[in-house]
Amino acid sequence: MTSRPAMTVPIGSGWISRFRALSWWRRIILVPDPRIVAQVTHPAGDGTLPPTQLEMVPLTGCDLADLLRLRQAEDGWLSPTNATSPPGYVTGAPSFGTYVKAAQRDLAEGRHVTFGIWADGELAGEISVGGISRQALCSGMAGYWLRRSRVGQGIMPLALASVIEFMLTEGNLHRVEVNIMPRNQASIRVVEKLGLRAEGVRRSYLHVAGSWEDHVSYAVTAEELAGGGLVSRLLADH
């Protein structure tokens, strides 16, 4: 399979990045020009530098094991927003082998893809696109999280914009949505930076941390990329 040509997009803060969507099975890479990385500071002005390279890679095998270990290590940080089973529907956690086989089958069949986020070579978090439906609907739902030490570095807006754009082009989806609890303001800020449309509140939408929680739905369609991709729009705003 031939790769897609790299796209060069200028960034207001001085970055020049290359965004490559190679194929469904390969990786999405964002690489700032190393000559000017030292000139880039965090938008909040705390003096920290964003990663010099972000890679979003569909996970299989050992990479899934690394992701599970990271989730376990970050459980205290992630548990307030983790989906849970309601009373009466509690099932035992699948074995690692069963989990890997199911994840690889879902990826191969195009139903669910789990992207690991690597920041400067460190596994920093996850973006998953699940509930993928083809034919008339042609849609998917995205979810995401970062390890606590990587929050506030500008990683997630850029990573999520890249994955959504990839799914709406190379992934042949027409629509991607993100559902977020109203109290999860950090996640809402991410989708607002990308300019996703707020479509309203879904009452008692998902069981989270032991109770049914309302979620606000945000979405974007392939047609909405006609005026420029999410990545270039995001970078133009900075």
C-alpha positions in Angstrom: 0.0 0.0 0.0 1.4 3.4 -1.0 1.7 6.1 1.7 0.0 9.4 1.6 2.2 12.4 0.9 3.2 14.3 4.1 1.4 17.6 4.7 3.3 20.6 5.9 1.4 23.0 8.0 2.7 26.3 9.6 2.0 26.8 13.3 1.5 30.3 14.7 4.0 29.7 17.6 6.8 28.9 15.2 6.4 25.2 14.7 6.6 23.6 11.2 5.0 20.1 11.5 4.6 17.2 9.2 1.5 15.1 9.5 1.5 11.7 7.9 -1.4 9.3 7.8 0.2 6.3 6.3 -2.5 3.6 6.4 -5.0 2.0 8.8 -2.3 -0.4 10.1 0.5 2.1 10.3 1.0 5.2 12.3 0.2 8.8 12.5 3.2 11.0 13.1 3.5 14.6 14.1 7.1 15.9 14.1 7.9 19.5 14.9 11.0 20.8 13.2 13.8 20.1 15.8 15.6 23.3 14.8 13.0 25.5 16.4 11.6 23.4 19.2 13.4 25.4 21.8 11.4 28.4 20.8 8.1 26.8 21.6 6.5 27.3 25.0 3.3 26.0 26.5 0.3 28.3 25.7 -0.3 28.7 29.5 3.1 30.3 29.8 4.6 27.9 32.4 7.8 27.5 30.4 7.4 23.8 29.6 8.1 22.5 26.1 5.6 20.3 24.2 7.0 16.9 23.0 9.2 17.1 20.0 7.4 14.1 18.4 3.9 12.7 18.8 3.1 9.2 17.4 -0.4 7.7 17.4 -0.1 4.0 16.7 -2.9 1.3 16.5 -2.0 -1.1 19.3 -1.6 -4.9 19.1 0.1 -7.5 21.2 2.8 -6.3 23.6 1.8 -2.7 23.1 -1.6 -3.5 24.5 0.1 -5.0 27.6 2.0 -1.8 28.1 -1.2 0.2 27.8 -2.9 -2.0 30.4 0.0 -1.6 32.8 -0.1 2.2 32.4 -3.9 2.3 33.0 -3.4 0.3 36.2 -0.6 2.6 37.3 -2.8 5.6 36.6 -6.0 4.2 38.1 -6.3 6.7 40.9 -6.1 9.5 38.3 -8.5 7.9 35.8 -11.1 6.2 38.0 -13.4 9.3 38.4 -14.1 9.2 34.6 -13.8 5.4 34.0 -16.9 3.6 32.6 -18.2 0.9 35.1 -20.7 -1.9 35.0 -24.1 -1.1 36.6 -25.5 -3.4 39.3 -26.7 -6.7 37.9 -24.3 -6.5 35.0 -21.0 -7.1 36.7 -18.8 -9.5 34.8 -15.3 -10.6 35.5 -12.4 -8.9 33.8 -11.3 -10.9 30.7 -7.8 -12.5 30.7 -5.1 -10.6 28.9 -5.1 -13.2 26.1 -8.8 -12.8 25.6 -8.5 -9.0 25.7 -5.7 -9.0 23.1 -7.5 -11.4 20.7 -10.7 -9.3 20.9 -8.8 -6.1 20.3 -7.0 -7.4 17.4 -10.2 -8.9 15.9 -12.0 -5.6 16.3 -9.1 -3.8 14.7 -8.9 -6.2 11.7 -12.7 -6.0 11.2 -12.7 -2.2 11.6 -15.1 -2.1 14.6 -12.7 -0.5 17.1 -9.2 0.8 17.0 -7.0 1.7 20.1 -4.3 4.2 19.4 -1.4 4.5 21.8 0.0 8.1 22.2 3.7 8.2 22.3 5.3 11.5 23.3 9.1 11.6 22.7 9.1 7.8 22.8 7.1 7.5 26.1 3.7 5.9 26.1 1.6 8.8 27.3 -2.0 7.7 26.9 -4.7 6.4 24.6 -7.3 7.5 22.0 -9.8 4.8 21.1 -12.4 5.0 18.3 -15.1 2.4 18.9 -18.7 1.7 18.1 -17.7 2.0 14.5 -20.6 1.4 12.1 -20.4 1.3 8.4 -23.0 1.5 5.6 -25.7 4.2 6.1 -24.3 5.5 9.5 -20.6 5.3 8.8 -19.7 6.7 12.3 -17.6 6.2 15.3 -17.1 7.4 18.9 -13.8 8.6 20.3 -12.5 8.5 23.9 -9.2 9.5 25.3 -7.0 9.9 28.4 -3.4 10.9 29.3 -1.1 9.9 32.1 -1.2 12.5 34.8 2.4 13.6 34.3 1.7 14.5 30.6 -1.4 16.7 31.2 -1.0 20.4 30.4 1.6 19.9 27.7 -0.7 20.5 24.7 -0.6 16.8 23.7 -4.2 15.8 23.6 -5.7 18.5 21.3 -3.0 17.7 18.7 -3.3 13.9 19.1 -7.1 13.9 19.0 -7.2 16.2 16.0 -4.8 13.9 14.2 -6.8 10.7 15.0 -10.2 12.2 14.1 -8.9 13.6 10.8 -7.3 10.2 10.1 -10.6 8.4 10.7 -12.6 10.8 8.6 -10.1 10.4 5.6 -8.0 7.2 5.7 -10.5 5.5 8.0 -13.5 6.3 5.6 -15.8 7.4 8.4 -18.4 10.1 7.7 -18.8 11.2 11.4 -16.9 11.0 14.7 -18.5 12.0 18.0 -17.1 12.5 21.5 -19.3 12.2 24.6 -18.2 13.9 27.7 -19.6 14.4 31.2 -20.4 18.1 31.8 -18.2 18.1 34.9 -15.2 16.9 32.9 -14.1 20.4 31.9 -10.6 19.4 30.9 -11.9 17.1 28.2 -14.5 19.6 27.1 -11.7 22.2 26.6 -10.0 19.7 24.3 -12.9 19.3 21.9 -13.7 23.0 22.0 -10.1 23.7 20.8 -10.8 21.5 17.9 -14.1 23.3 17.1 -16.3 20.2 17.4 -20.0 21.0 17.5 -22.0 20.6 20.7 -25.1 18.6 19.8 -26.8 18.5 23.2 -27.0 16.5 26.4 -27.7 12.7 26.6 -29.4 12.0 29.9 -28.0 9.2 32.0 -25.9 8.2 29.0 -23.1 6.1 30.5 -22.4 4.4 33.8 -19.3 6.1 35.2 -17.6 5.5 38.5 -20.7 3.8 40.0 -23.5 6.0 38.7 -25.4 6.9 35.5 -24.0 10.2 34.2 -25.3 12.7 31.7 -22.9 13.4 28.7 -22.7 16.3 26.3 -22.2 15.0 22.7 -19.7 16.7 20.4 -19.3 15.7 16.7 -17.6 16.5 13.4 -18.3 15.2 9.9 -16.1 14.7 6.9 -17.8 17.7 5.1 -16.7 20.0 7.9 -13.1 19.3 7.0 -13.6 20.8 3.6 -12.4 24.2 4.7 -9.2 22.7 6.2 -8.3 19.8 8.5 -8.6 19.8 12.2 -4.8 19.7 12.6 -4.2 22.8 10.5 -7.1 24.7 12.1 -5.8 23.9 15.6 -2.2 24.9 14.7 -3.4 28.1 13.0 -5.0 29.1 16.3 -1.7 28.9 18.1 
